[in-house]
């Protein structure tokens, strides 16, 4: 089946019967298979899931090491087992989340259920990624302070219950907090550089979007679309606001809101309106 190219001043969209093709990587339907394979190798979500799975295994092994080596529980054995169990639990949770995200990203990259696949002029990328950097910095530090407070409460609790063994747990948790502070400071910059190198494209489906190399999902783990609109201006954008359950301790205290901005190429306004209807549950919309 021949590919059909539609060109506009704000971007270019190449389509075929089974989904869109990025113009820079494929110019004919025969190249679509090579393009899909190449894109699937960029599924970094799967790699992150594997890394956290390995961390979970290491943490689980750490819970039995004190017993295996005959360590005295009050001499630090209990503390090591507790921290290792905490690491294992975190690893299992994070690995599960990223495995689910990897499946969503795989479907987006392969064109399954895609509503639109837009590419943009390279010169438009810098402005968009700078806006995303400001938003991510705010979110990263908010999450850091919440985790840090939770860690301090646990550490102080151990100090009060058992000053000798608790000192080890407290120092270890403070080390984790320091590491998280470093991550909160550097992670947004790393993602910013990734966006600047990524293909200037956006892929949107009913379950999420992949925009400038960053994945957003709104149908996982209780996430949902809160609103969608076309924000008019010099460069119109599709603004999707979604939320996810916010976990603190053992309870969901509320929902955290996220917003993703998808630039709309000129000539694609009708498709953007179709996407709005789909995300609002008003219809199936138009597949790309």
C-alpha positions in Angstrom: 0.0 0.0 0.0 1.4 3.4 -0.9 2.1 6.0 1.7 0.2 9.3 1.5 2.0 12.5 2.5 0.2 15.6 3.6 2.4 18.7 4.1 1.6 21.9 6.0 3.6 24.9 7.1 3.5 23.8 10.7 4.6 20.2 10.2 4.3 17.1 8.0 2.3 14.0 8.5 2.9 10.8 6.6 0.2 8.1 6.8 -0.5 4.6 5.5 -3.4 2.3 6.0 -1.9 0.8 9.2 -0.6 3.9 10.8 1.7 6.9 10.3 5.3 6.9 9.2 7.9 9.4 10.3 9.0 11.1 7.1 12.7 11.3 8.2 12.9 7.5 8.7 10.6 6.1 6.0 9.4 7.3 2.7 7.5 4.3 1.4 5.2 1.6 2.8 8.0 -0.9 2.2 10.2 0.9 4.8 7.4 0.8 7.5 8.6 -2.5 8.9 12.2 -1.2 9.3 10.9 1.9 10.9 8.7 0.1 13.4 11.6 -2.2 14.5 13.9 0.8 14.9 11.3 2.6 17.0 10.6 -0.4 19.2 14.3 -0.5 20.2 13.8 2.9 21.7 11.4 1.6 24.3 13.4 2.7 27.3 10.5 2.0 29.6 11.1 -1.7 29.2 14.8 -1.2 30.1 13.9 0.7 33.3 11.5 -2.1 34.3 14.3 -4.6 34.0 16.6 -2.5 36.0 14.1 -2.1 38.8 13.3 -5.8 38.6 17.0 -6.6 39.3 17.0 -4.1 42.2 13.9 -6.0 43.7 15.8 -9.3 43.4 18.9 -7.8 45.1 16.7 -6.3 47.9 14.9 -9.6 48.4 18.3 -11.4 48.7 19.3 -8.8 51.3 16.4 -9.7 53.6 17.9 -13.2 54.1 21.6 -12.3 54.3 21.6 -11.5 58.0 20.1 -14.9 58.8 22.4 -16.7 56.3 25.5 -15.1 57.9 24.4 -15.5 61.5 24.2 -11.7 62.2 22.7 -10.7 65.5 19.3 -9.1 64.9 19.8 -6.3 67.5 23.3 -5.8 66.2 22.1 -4.5 62.8 20.6 -7.7 61.3 17.0 -6.5 61.7 17.9 -3.1 60.2 19.5 -4.6 57.2 16.6 -6.9 56.6 14.1 -4.1 57.0 15.9 -1.8 54.6 16.4 -4.6 52.1 12.8 -5.5 52.3 11.8 -1.9 51.7 14.1 -1.7 48.6 12.6 -5.0 47.3 9.1 -3.7 47.7 9.9 -0.4 46.0 11.6 -2.4 43.2 8.6 -4.6 42.6 6.2 -1.6 42.5 8.4 0.5 40.2 9.2 -2.5 37.9 5.4 -3.3 37.6 4.6 0.3 36.8 7.3 0.6 34.1 6.4 -2.7 32.6 2.9 -1.5 32.1 4.2 1.8 30.6 6.5 -0.2 28.3 3.5 -2.0 26.9 1.7 1.3 26.2 4.8 2.8 24.6 5.2 -0.3 22.4 1.7 0.1 21.1 2.2 3.8 20.4 5.5 3.2 18.5 4.0 0.4 16.5 1.0 2.5 15.5 -1.6 0.4 17.3 -4.7 2.4 18.0 -3.0 5.7 17.2 -5.2 8.7 16.7 -2.5 11.0 15.3 1.2 11.0 14.6 2.6 14.4 14.0 6.1 15.6 13.2 7.4 19.2 13.5 10.1 21.5 12.2 13.2 21.2 14.2 13.2 24.9 15.1 10.0 24.5 17.0 11.5 21.9 19.4 13.5 24.3 21.6 10.6 26.4 22.7 8.5 23.4 23.6 11.1 21.5 25.6 12.0 24.6 27.6 8.4 24.9 28.8 8.4 21.2 29.7 11.6 21.7 31.7 10.1 24.3 33.9 7.1 22.1 34.6 9.2 19.0 35.4 11.5 20.9 37.8 8.5 21.9 39.9 7.1 18.4 39.9 10.4 16.7 40.8 11.1 18.9 43.8 7.5 18.5 45.0 7.8 14.7 44.9 11.3 14.9 46.6 10.0 16.8 49.6 7.2 14.3 50.1 9.5 11.3 50.0 12.1 13.1 52.2 9.5 13.8 54.9 8.3 10.2 54.8 11.9 9.0 55.2 12.6 11.3 58.1 9.5 10.1 59.9 10.6 6.4 59.5 14.2 7.2 60.5 13.2 9.1 63.7 10.8 6.3 64.6 13.7 3.8 64.5 15.9 6.1 66.6 13.2 6.4 69.2 12.4 2.7 69.3 16.1 1.5 69.3 18.8 4.2 69.4 21.6 1.8 68.6 20.2 -0.1 65.6 18.0 2.9 64.7 21.0 5.0 64.1 22.1 2.8 61.2 18.6 2.9 59.6 18.4 6.7 60.1 21.8 7.3 58.4 20.9 5.0 55.6 17.6 6.7 54.9 19.3 10.1 55.0 21.7 8.8 52.4 18.7 7.8 50.3 17.3 11.3 50.7 20.5 12.9 49.6 20.5 10.7 46.5 17.0 11.6 45.7 17.9 15.3 46.0 20.6 14.7 43.4 18.1 12.9 41.2 15.5 15.7 41.6 18.1 18.2 40.5 19.5 16.3 37.6 16.6 14.2 36.2 14.7 17.2 34.6 17.9 18.4 32.9 18.6 14.9 31.6 15.1 14.6 30.1 15.5 18.1 28.7 18.6 17.1 26.8 16.8 13.9 25.7 13.9 15.9 24.3 16.3 18.2 22.4 17.9 15.2 20.7 14.6 13.3 20.2 12.7 13.2 16.9 10.4 16.2 16.9 7.2 14.2 16.9 4.0 13.5 18.9 2.0 10.2 18.9 -1.4 10.3 20.5 -3.8 7.5 21.3 -6.7 7.0 23.7 -4.4 5.6 26.3 -1.5 8.0 26.2 0.9 10.2 24.2 4.5 10.1 23.3 5.7 13.7 22.9 9.2 14.7 22.0 10.6 11.5 23.4 8.6 11.5 26.7 5.7 9.2 27.5 2.5 10.2 29.1 -0.2 7.6 30.1 -3.7 8.3 31.3 -5.2 4.8 31.5 -2.8 3.1 33.9 -3.1 2.5 37.7 -6.2 4.6 38.2 -5.1 7.5 35.9 -7.8 9.3 33.9 -8.2 12.2 31.6 -9.6 15.2 33.5 -9.9 17.5 30.5 -8.8 18.2 27.0 -8.9 21.3 24.9 -7.3 23.1 22.0 -5.5 26.1 23.3 -5.6 28.8 20.6 -2.7 31.2 20.1 0.2 31.9 17.7 0.8 28.1 17.8 -2.2 26.1 18.8 -1.6 23.1 21.1 -3.7 20.2 22.2 -3.7 20.5 26.0 -4.5 17.2 27.9 -4.9 17.3 31.6 -4.9 13.9 33.4 -4.5 12.8 37.0 -3.3 9.7 38.9 -3.9 8.5 42.4 -1.3 10.1 44.8 0.1 7.6 47.3 1.4 8.6 50.6 2.3 5.9 53.1 -0.4 3.2 52.8 -3.3 5.5 51.7 -4.4 7.4 48.6 -4.9 10.9 49.9 -5.8 12.5 46.6 -4.9 12.8 42.9 -2.0 14.5 41.3 -2.6 16.4 38.1 -0.4 16.5 35.0 -0.6 18.4 31.8 0.8 17.6 28.4 1.0 20.0 25.5 0.9 18.6 22.0 1.6 21.2 19.2 -0.9 21.0 16.4 0.5 21.3 12.9 -1.2 23.6 10.5 -3.9 21.8 8.6 -4.5 19.3 11.4 -7.1 21.2 13.3 -9.9 18.8 12.4 -7.9 15.9 13.5 -7.2 17.6 16.8 -10.9 18.1 17.4 -11.5 14.5 16.6 -8.9 13.6 19.3 -10.7 15.8 21.8 -14.0 14.0 21.2 -12.3 10.6 21.7 -10.5 11.7 24.9 -13.7 13.2 26.3 -15.6 9.9 25.5 -17.8 11.6 22.9 -16.8 9.3 20.0 -14.2 7.0 18.5 -12.4 9.8 16.7 -10.3 9.3 13.6 -7.4 6.9 13.5 -4.2 8.2 11.9 
